[in-house]
Amino acid sequence: TTEKADEEKESTMTGTISDIKDFMFTITSDGNDYAFTFDNDKKPEGLAEVKDGDKVTVTYTGTVSAVDAFSGTVVSVKAEK
């Protein structure tokens, strides 16, 4: 049941957004690129307000890594001031 708890727990990552597509976007943080995918009929809250090069904080559930595919849900994308 701990795996289920990890999937529900919200985490955040701050980085520079790039490569925004209809079903995914990439965040560069600590020198690594992290791809976040989502269903193109369920765009994350705030994604429409950001553009390539913006510093953003992504709130998500699940796990993200530089090497493995994203397995989770993007909750929101918020531009940093």
Number of C-alpha atoms within 10 A of each C-alpha: 5 7 8 9 11 14 16 14 11 16 16 13 16 18 22 20 26 19 12 17 11 12 14 18 17 19 27 19 15 9 9 13 17 21 21 22 20 19 12 11 8 11 18 22 14 14 18 11 9 17 15 13 13 16 20 23 18 23 18 23 19 18 17 17 13 14 10 10 13 19 16 18 20 25 17 16 23 19 18 12 6
